[in-house]
């Protein structure tokens, strides 16, 4: 699936940023 990895990576980055801000 082309672009599947990019979408997953984008979602992971978004979750990571939210998690990082949550533990601030």
C-alpha positions in Angstrom: 0.0 0.0 0.0 1.7 3.2 -1.2 1.5 6.1 1.3 0.3 3.8 4.1 3.6 4.1 6.0 3.5 7.9 5.7 0.0 8.0 7.1 0.9 5.8 10.0 4.1 7.8 10.7 2.1 11.0 10.6 -0.4 9.6 13.1 2.4 8.3 15.4 4.1 11.7 15.3 0.8 13.5 16.2 0.2 11.1 19.1 3.8 11.5 20.3 3.4 15.3 20.3 0.1 15.1 22.2 1.7 12.7 24.7 4.8 14.9 25.1 2.6 17.9 25.8 0.4 15.9 28.2 3.4 15.0 30.4 4.7 18.5 30.4 
